[in-house]
Amino acid sequence: MGGVALSSLLWGLIIGTASAEEAAKGGLGEPQPWQMGLQEPATPVMEYINWFHTYVMWFIVPITLFVMVLLLYVIIRFNKKANPVPSKVTHNTILEVAWTVLPILVLVCIALPSFKLLYMEEVIPKADLTIKATGSQWYWDYEYPDNGDISFSSTMVRDLPMSDPLRLLKVDNEVVVPVNKTVVVQVTSNDVIHSFSVNSFGIKIDAIPGRLNQTWFKATREGMYYGQCSRLCGRDHAFMPIAFRVVSDEEFQKWVASKKTAMNGAAPDKVAAATSVVVK
C-alpha cells in the first residue's frame, strides 16, 4: 500500500513534482505546482487508491504500447502497396483463443483488488466522530451532532492576494477533526447537487437535496487538507472549497470547548483566546 502513481514517478524524475522539502513543510493536503499524479495519501483508503492506480498502470502501459506497435506493423506490412494480392485468411484458432483468454485474465487481475477497494469505501466502520456537511450555493454548513450540536458555516476567504497559491482553497471556518479517528461524514444539500471531495482522504460523494449520503475517512497525519465541490453547481462553483484541519485529540477537545463557549455567548476575546490553541 502507499505506492506512487507511475505517471508521478516518471514526471517526478523530469520536473520534480513533490520534493522531500515540500513534504517536510507539511504541504501534503494541497495540490503542488506541476503535479501530475495523485495527492499524497493521508488515509488508508487513499493509500490503497494510490497503490491501485500504480498497479493498473502496469497493465495499461504495456497494452497501449503493444496495440500501437501492432497497428504500425499492420499499416506497414499489410497496406495495398506491399500486398497487391490481398490475403484470404479468414480465421486463426490459436490467435482467437489468445485474444479472448488474455484479456479475461487481465480483467480478473484488475477486478480482484478493485473489489477490495470498493469494499473499503462502501462499508462504513463504527464512527468515532460524525460530521454532517450541507452544501449550499456556494458554501458548506457543518454540524457536529456528537459534540453538543456544534454548527457553523464555511466560506472561501475572498480577499487573499493573487500570489497566494491557496487563495481558492482557504476558508474562514475550517473543519477540525482528531487524528487516527474514524470520521463519518453525512452529506446533503440545501439547493442543487454538489459534490464533497477531499483528494488526500480519498473521499468524493454527491450532496443531493432530500437525500443523506455517507462516506468516511481516518486521517493518519496531522495538518491541513483541502478539497472542493466537484459537481458543477452554478456561478460560484469554483469558489466552494473544503478545508479540514487534522489535530491531536487534546487539541480537538480544546477546539470543541471553544466552539461550545462561543455558542453559549461568551465574550469574543475569550473565544479567540481559546480558539487560537488549534487555529493558527
Secondary structure as UniProt FT lines:
FT   HELIX           6..15
FT   HELIX           20..24
FT   TURN            25..28
FT   TURN            33..34
FT   HELIX           44..77
FT   TURN            80..82
FT   HELIX           93..122
FT   STRAND          129..136
FT   TURN            137..138
FT   STRAND          139..144
FT   TURN            145..148
FT   STRAND          150..154
FT   TURN            162..163
FT   TURN            165..169
FT   STRAND          175..178
FT   TURN            179..180
FT   STRAND          183..189
FT   STRAND          194..198
FT   HELIX           199..201
FT   STRAND          203..207
FT   STRAND          213..217
FT   STRAND          223..229
FT   TURN            235..236
FT   HELIX           237..239
FT   STRAND          241..247
FT   HELIX           249..263
FT   TURN            264..265
FT   HELIX           268..275
FT   TURN            276..278
//
